[in-house]
Amino acid sequence: MIRPRGTPGALVIGLGNPLMGDDGLGIAALELLRARWTFEPAVELVDGGTWGMNLLPLIETASRVLFLDAINLSVAPGQLLIVEGDQLPRALATKLSPHQIDLREVLAVAELRGTLPAEFVVLGLQPETIELHDGLSQPLRDNLSALLTATRARLSGWGHTAHRRDASVYA
């Protein structure tokens, strides 16, 4: 769904490739967020996978964007990482997979066109391994709840109240 520029609200985009182990973190976190929480006012949750430049129209029309992704800053596996604004290009310089280069390019194009969202942040965890296999490593599974807590906190700071869904939804 493409909204008019400056539409109130927030856009959360989960990034990554679930077939590449810890690179699938953004998608896994997004699925849990969607299953366990609703937000007032509503938050748009988008599975960005490895869409790359195809995300540009969504990003350009958003006021605030929160990306969920595995971030390699060479710290302990599973460590919670928050990267904002001008820190983003440096943090994405060490690519884990092709979608990160695309994200840098998408943000650069939006900036050149004057359509960069007023606020954007990447929340993620340091991956342990990026290789062909299904599922997250133990350090990421252990810290996924911290990532979801940080996500809800950021959205709360942007004026979105989180409401826990009925536990039977994801039991």
Secondary structure, DSSP 4 states (H G I P E B T S, - for coil): -PPPTTEEEEEEEEES-TTBGGGGHHHHHHHHHHHHEEEES-EEEEEEET-GGGGHHHHHTEEEEEEEEE--SSS-TT-EEEEEGGGHHHHTSS-SSHHHHHHHHHHHHHHHTT---SEEEEEEE--S--SSBSS--HHHHHHHHHHHHHHHHHHHHTT-EEEEPPGGGT-
